[in-house]
Amino acid sequence: MLTTQRCAMAPLQEADKLQIQRLYLDTQVRRYLGGAISISLYEDKFAAMLADTTGHYLVIREQKTSHVVGLISLTSTDQDPTVGELSYLLMPSYWRQGYAFESLSAVVQSSYITNYRQLVAETQVLNQASNQLLMRLGFHLEKQITRFSAIQNYYYLNV
């Protein structure tokens, strides 16, 4: 488990299923990710996360209340197992309060990344908050690509 001043991050468990589902079905959270997904697609995705023995899926909880703040995933890319892809989803009630920076900073500095030589992250150009967050975390813009019918910024961080 990782902890920060306000957050505790622990591996995803079956008991987290309904709370994490809220992230995947929320239209605000999924605005730059192709929109909310169906419950059946979420069921498959959640099962795949639990079954993934190489990736790390960390549930972010507020320490004071134990409420779910969000989810961080760190998985190897298909092209290179020494490159980890960092992604994150946060409940809108925790946006713009420093929770993402606080929790992601802890992950980037943790033992979770020891098997990686580089981290990458991708976000839509239009998602200004996420772009600013990645740069604040020390990521560098490598390129822009078009995926999911939108222009994406592709960032990297050597670790």
C-alpha positions in Angstrom: 0.0 0.0 0.0 1.2 3.5 -0.8 0.1 6.5 1.3 0.3 10.2 0.9 -0.9 13.0 3.1 -4.5 12.5 2.0 -4.6 9.3 0.0 -4.1 5.6 0.4 -3.5 3.5 -2.7 -4.0 -0.3 -2.6 -4.3 -3.0 -5.2 -7.7 -3.5 -6.9 -9.8 -6.2 -5.3 -13.2 -7.8 -6.2 -14.7 -5.8 -3.3 -13.9 -2.6 -5.3 -16.1 -3.5 -8.3 -19.1 -1.3 -7.7 -17.2 1.7 -6.6 -14.8 1.5 -9.6 -17.8 1.0 -11.9 -18.9 4.5 -11.1 -15.7 5.8 -12.8 -16.3 3.8 -16.0 -20.0 4.8 -16.3 -19.5 8.5 -15.4 -19.8 10.7 -18.5 -17.7 13.4 -17.0 -14.9 11.0 -16.1 -15.0 9.4 -19.6 -15.4 12.6 -21.6 -12.0 12.4 -23.2 -12.0 8.6 -23.2 -14.7 7.8 -25.7 -17.6 8.2 -23.3 -19.1 6.1 -20.6 -19.1 2.4 -21.3 -21.8 -0.2 -20.9 -22.1 -2.3 -17.7 -21.3 -5.5 -19.7 -18.1 -4.0 -21.1 -17.2 -2.8 -17.6 -17.7 -6.3 -16.3 -15.2 -7.6 -18.9 -12.8 -4.8 -18.2 -12.9 -5.3 -14.4 -12.4 -9.1 -14.8 -9.4 -8.4 -17.1 -7.8 -6.0 -14.5 -8.2 -8.6 -11.7 -6.7 -11.3 -13.9 -3.8 -9.2 -15.1 -0.7 -10.6 -13.2 1.8 -8.1 -14.7 0.0 -4.8 -14.4 -0.7 -2.8 -11.3 -4.2 -1.4 -10.6 -4.3 0.8 -7.5 -7.5 2.1 -6.0 -7.0 5.6 -4.6 -9.0 6.3 -1.4 -9.2 9.4 0.7 -7.5 8.5 4.0 -10.0 10.3 6.3 -13.2 8.8 4.8 -12.0 5.8 2.8 -14.1 7.1 -0.1 -12.8 6.1 -3.5 -11.1 9.0 -5.2 -10.1 7.1 -8.3 -8.0 4.4 -10.0 -4.4 4.3 -11.3 -3.2 1.7 -13.7 0.4 0.9 -14.6 0.8 -1.7 -17.3 3.6 -2.7 -19.7 3.1 -1.6 -23.2 2.6 -4.2 -25.9 5.7 -3.0 -27.8 8.2 -3.1 -24.9 7.8 -4.7 -21.4 10.3 -2.1 -20.0 8.0 0.7 -20.8 5.0 1.2 -18.5 1.9 3.0 -19.4 0.4 5.1 -16.7 -3.3 5.9 -16.7 -5.7 7.3 -14.2 -9.4 8.1 -13.6 -10.7 10.3 -10.8 -14.2 11.0 -9.5 -15.2 14.6 -10.5 -15.7 15.5 -6.9 -12.0 15.2 -6.4 -10.9 17.2 -9.5 -8.7 20.3 -9.2 -7.8 19.6 -5.6 -4.4 18.1 -6.0 -5.5 14.5 -5.5 -4.3 13.3 -8.9 -0.9 15.0 -8.5 -0.4 13.7 -5.0 -1.3 10.1 -5.8 0.4 9.9 -9.1 3.6 11.5 -7.7 3.7 8.7 -5.1 3.3 6.0 -7.8 6.0 7.5 -10.0 8.4 7.5 -7.0 7.4 4.0 -5.8 8.7 0.5 -6.2 5.9 -0.1 -8.7 8.0 1.4 -11.4 11.3 -0.5 -10.7 10.8 -2.8 -13.7 10.4 0.1 -16.1 13.0 2.3 -17.7 10.3 4.6 -19.0 6.7 5.6 -18.3 4.3 6.8 -21.0 0.9 8.4 -20.8 -1.6 9.5 -23.5 -4.3 12.1 -23.2 -6.5 14.0 -25.6 -5.1 17.4 -26.6 -8.4 18.9 -25.4 -8.0 17.5 -21.9 -6.1 20.5 -20.6 -6.1 19.4 -17.0 -4.6 16.0 -17.8 -1.9 17.6 -20.1 -0.9 20.1 -17.4 -0.8 17.3 -14.8 1.5 15.1 -16.8 3.9 18.0 -17.4 3.8 18.9 -13.7 4.8 15.3 -13.0 7.8 15.7 -15.2 6.5 14.0 -18.3 7.7 15.3 -21.7 5.6 15.6 -24.9 7.0 13.1 -27.4 4.4 13.3 -30.2 0.8 13.7 -31.2 -1.2 10.9 -32.6 -4.7 10.4 -33.8 -6.6 7.6 -31.9 -10.3 7.2 -31.1 -11.0 9.9 -33.7 -9.2 12.5 -31.7 -5.7 14.0 -31.5 -3.8 12.6 -28.5 -0.7 13.9 -26.8 1.8 11.1 -26.1 4.1 11.8 -23.1 7.1 10.0 -21.7 9.1 10.1 -18.5 12.5 8.4 -18.1 12.8 6.7 -14.7 
